[in-house]
């Protein structure tokens, strides 16, 4: 809070800049703390009562805040009014693109999801039809939420996203309709359309609301149909020169039959920890897939494997955990494989914490994370905590909503001078 007070003082800023800073701080407090009185804003920001009264008037005039009730104070007056952000002042959109489906979520200005739609995309659908299907789902979700033009749109998709251009990089395995849909979204709205690698968005979700809320530096290891990773250092997501940070599926590791190539990750870590490899390992241990988890939603397709009919590794891992001692040998063998990739990442980055996400990380939970930590301690001298992801199977969509919320608030929470 000392940093907020120092920023709010604005001693070296021009009057207009100081007003912008003060307004933004007040809005951030209203978002994080919920409705507050003018007196509480005065106390939390360190600003004077007249300054707070002015900013409250400005934010009300801009339609960003409104009186939402009264405090429990006995004395009635202006300071007893509770002010809150007008959540319906704007709406935003998060999209999770997969090989054969798209999920759309429409949220309010506080990031609360108001409507959601998921539609399948046929494997033989031409790009134009796939785009039309996705846009129809978006329109249906906007209508269900009672929303008009979105303030911001964030899209999570597999593959490389060039940090310089915000467009897809050279990933030949990405469905053509993904890029076509992003272009269509940009053409139909003046709102910013943010494209981000899906695993990076999952890391954002774990950082804000999941297993890494107490960590400024960590790596999310995505274990789904394919493999991937997201790197957060000193609180910042690191994408790399070409957007390729975390393409761990291409990492050469012992235990495979060859080496990956520029055109495919077979022979890399993907061949040890991808879905097909996990199912083969399970079969060697006499394990078969169990039934789908009640209400389970499939994770996004990370890495190069975008086949929606990939072997059901999630249910195999879940069955092994449920089997108790009967699944121990398989889980230990899988953990040893995963630890190879984790050790390589730690040797370069030393993140101190690795979160196991994706469908495999979620299904394995603490039982798998504990085993990975044990193997890692034997092959790496670096102290590294291994945690199971907690956001769940909708991590990519949740991260997309968070990214869109940030973009919308950045635009709206800076009232005009």
N, C-alpha and C positions, 0 to 999 in steps of 0.2 A: 504493500500500500504506500510505502514511502516513495516508490518510483512514480506512482500515480499522482501523489501530491506534488512532487517536483515538476512533473510534466504539466500539471494543471496550473502551476504558478505562472508559467509562461513569461518569465521576466524579460527574456531576451527576444521574445517573439513580437511581431507587430500585433496591434489590437485584433485585426481580422484573423490572423493565424492563431492567436491565443483563443479566440472564440471557437474556431474549428477544433482545436485540441480539447478544449473544455467540453464541447458538445459530444465529441467522440468518446471521451472518458466517461461521461454521464451515461451514454447509451450502452457502453460496454458493461458498466455496473448494473444497469437495469436488466441487461441480458443475463449476466452471471448470477445476480443476487435476487432477481425478481422485482416486483413492484416496490418502490421506495418513496418515502416522503421527501419533500424538499429539505427538511432538516437532516434526514439521513444522508442525502446527497452532499449536503454541506459538510457533514462530519467525515464522510468517506473520501471526498475529493480534497478537503482542505481549503476549498474556495469560500469566499465571503457569501453571506446571505444574499446581497443584491446581485452578485454575479450568478448565483444559482437561480435566482428568480428570473433573471434575463434569459438564461439558457433554457429554462423550462418553458418560457413564453415562445422562444424561437422554435424549439422542438415540437411544441403543440401546433404552432402555425404551419410547420412543415408537414404535419400529419403523422409524425413519427412516434409521438407519445400521446397518451390521453389519461384522464383521471379514471382509475379502475376501482376505486373504493376509498375507504378511510382507515387510518390507523386506529389503534386501540386507545390513543391518548384521550384523556377526559376533556382537555381544552380543545374546542373546535376552532378551526381557522385554516388558512392556506397551507400551513405546514402539516396539518393532519390529513391532507389529501394524499392518496397513494397514486403515484404515476407509474405507468407501465408502457412497454413498447406496443404499438399497434401492429399485431402480428399479421393482419390481413392487408397491411399497407402495400405489400408486394408478395409475389409468389415466385418460386424458383423450381427448377427441374433437375433431377438427377437421372441419368440413364446408365444401365448396365448392359453392354453389348456382349453377346456370346455368339458362338458359331451358328446356333440354330434357334436363337430366341433373343428378345429384347425385353427388358423390364424398365418401366418408367415410373418414377415417383415424383409427385408434385407436393411441395412443402411450403409452409408460410415463412415469414421473415425470421422466425425463431428456429427454423429448421425442423418444425414438427410436420410429419408427413400427413397430408390431408387426403390423398388419393393415390392409388397405385394400379398399374396394369402390366400384365405379362402376356406377350403374344409369341407364338412359335413362328419361326421362319423355315420354310421348306428347304431341304438340302439342294433342290433343283430350281428354286425360285430365282429368276433373273434379278439383278440388282434393283431395277426399277420397281418390281413388285415388292421386294423386301423393304425398300425405302417407304413405299406407300403404306405397307402394313404397319411399319414402325411409327410413321407420322399419324396414322389413324389412332394408334394406341395413345400417342401423346395428346392428341385432341380430346380423346375420351377421358383421359385422366384430368386434363385441365378443366373439362366440363364438369366432371364429378366433384372437383375441388372448388368449383365456382370461381375459377381464376381466369383472367384474361391473358394478356401478353406476359410471359415470364420475365422477371428482372435479370435472371442469369440461368445458364444451362451448363451442366458439367457432365461429361461423357467418360465413362470408364470402358476401356477396351484392351484386348491383348495386343502385344506387339510393341515395337519401338515408336515413341513419340518424340520427334525432334524438338529439343528445348528452344531452339532458335526460331522455329517457324510455328510450333504448336500443331504440326501436322504429322501424319504417319510417316515413319521412316521406311527403310527398305526391308520390309518383312513380307516375303512372298506368300506366306501361309495365311495371312489375314484375309477373311472374306471380302470380296470387292464391295459388297453393300455397306460395310462399315464406313469406309471413306466416303462413299456416296451419300450416306445418311448425314454424316457430319457436315458435308457441303450443303445439303438440303436445309439443315437446321440453320446454318449461317445465312442462307439466302432468304429464308422466310421470316427472320426476326432481326431486330436491331440489337437485341440483347447479346452480351458476350457469350460465346460458346467455347467452353474450356475442354480440351481433349487431354486425357491423362491415362497413362498405363494403369491397368486395373489393380495390379499389386501395389502400386504407389497409393492408390486410393484406399485400399484395405489397410495399409500402414497408417494412413491418416485417421481412419476409424479406430484402430487399436491405440493410437497415440492420444486421441481425444476422449474416447469412451471405453477403452478396452484394457488389455493387459499391460500397456506401456504408458499409462497416464503419469507415472512417477519417473519416467526416463526421458532425458533430452537426447540421448544417444542409444540407438538400438537398431537391430536388423530384423525385419519380418521375413521369415523363410516361408514361402508359399508352397504348399504341397497339395496339389489338386489333381486335375487330369494331367497337367504338366507340372513343371517346377519353375519357380521364380523367386526373386527377392526384392525387397525395398530397403533402402539405406537411409536412416535419419541420423544426422550428425549435428550435435549442438542445437537441436531443435529444428533443423532444416532438412527437408527432403533433398537428397542428392540424386540428380538424374544422369550426370555424366555428359561428355561432349556431344554424344549422338543420341542420348536418351537410353543408352544400353546398360546403365548401372543396374546390377541385379539379375542379368541374364545368366543365372547360375546353371541353367540346363546345359549350357555349352562348356561348363567347367570340366576339364580333363581330370578324372579321378581313377584310382586303382579299382580293379574289380569288374571292368567292362571289357568287351571284346575288341574294342578299337578306340579311335579318337573321333571327336565331333569334327564337322567340317563347317565351312562358312554357310553352307546351304541346309544344314540340319544338325540337330543336337544328339542324334543317336551316337552312342559311344561316350557321351559326357555324363554328368550327374543325372540327367534326365533318364538315362538307361538304368540307373540304380533306384531312383526314387519317384519316377513317374508312375502313373496309375497302372499301366500294363505290367511294369516290372514288379510292382507291389503285389499284384494279383498272381503273378508267376511265383513269387516268393511264398505267398500264402498257400498256393497249391502244393508246393514242395513240402510244406509243413502240414498238409492234410486239412487245410482250412478252406471253407467255401463261403461265398457271400451270404449275409443274413438279409432279412427283409429291410426295406427302406425305413428310416426312422420316421415316426409319426410327425407329419407336418414339415418334414425336412425339405429344404429348398436346395437345389444343386448349386455348387459354387461356380464361379466364372472359370473359363478355360484359360489358365495361365500357361505361359510358355508357348512352344510351337505346336503342341497337340491340341487342336481345336475340334476333335471328333466328339460329337455329343454322345456317341455310342461307345465311348471308351469303357474298358472294364470297370466294374463297380468297386474300386478299391476302398471307397469310404465304408461300404457295408462290411467288407472283409475286416478292416481294422476295428470297426465297432464290434463285430462278432468276436474278435480276438480279445478285446478288452472285457467283454461280457463273459467270456469263457473262463476267466480267472486263470488258474494255473495251466489250463489247457492251451491258452494262447501265449504263454510267457515266452516260449522259444521263438515263435514268429516275431513278437514285438521286440525281443532283444536283437534279433537279426536285422529287423527293419531299422531299429535305433542305431545300430552300428553303421548302416549305410548312410543314414541321415547325418550322423556325426562327421562323416568324411567331408561333406559339403560345408557343414557348420565350421569345422576346424579350418578349412581353407579361407572362408570369409573372415574368421577371427584373426588368422595370421596376418591378414592385410589390414583390417580395420580396427581390431581390438574393441568391439562395441560394448563389451561388458554384459550385454543382454541380447538374447535371440528369442524371438517369439515365433512359435510354430503355428502358422495359419493355414488357410485353405481347408478343403474337406478332410484331408488326412490329419492335419494338425488338430482340427476340431474333434474328429472322431477318436483320435488317440488320447486327447486330453492330457491330464497330469501323468497318467500311466506311461505314455510314450515320452513326454517331455522329461520325466525323471530318468528314464533309461538313456535318452540322448545325452543328458548332462553327465551321466556316469561314464559313457564311452568317450565323450569329449574330454573329460578330466584326465583320461589315460593317454590321450594322444596330443593334447595341447597344454602348454604351461600357463596359458592365460586364463585367469579366473573369469568365467562366463556363466551367467545365469540363463537357464533355458526355461521358458515359460510357454504354456499352452495359450493360444489365442482365445479370447473370450467374447469377441463381437459376434461370432457365429457365421452362418452361411450367407448372410446378406451383407458382408463386410464391404464389398465393392460398391453396392448401391448406397449403403450408409455413408461411405467415404465420398461418393459423388454428391450426395445431398449436402454434406459438410462443405465441400469445395464450392458448390453453388451458393450456399448460404454466405460463405466468406466473401464471394464476389459481389453478391447483392448488397451486403452490408457495407462493403468498401465504397460502393457507389452511392448508397443512400445515407450512410452515416457520416457524410461530409457535406452538411448543408451549405448552400451557396453563400458566398461572402456577401 
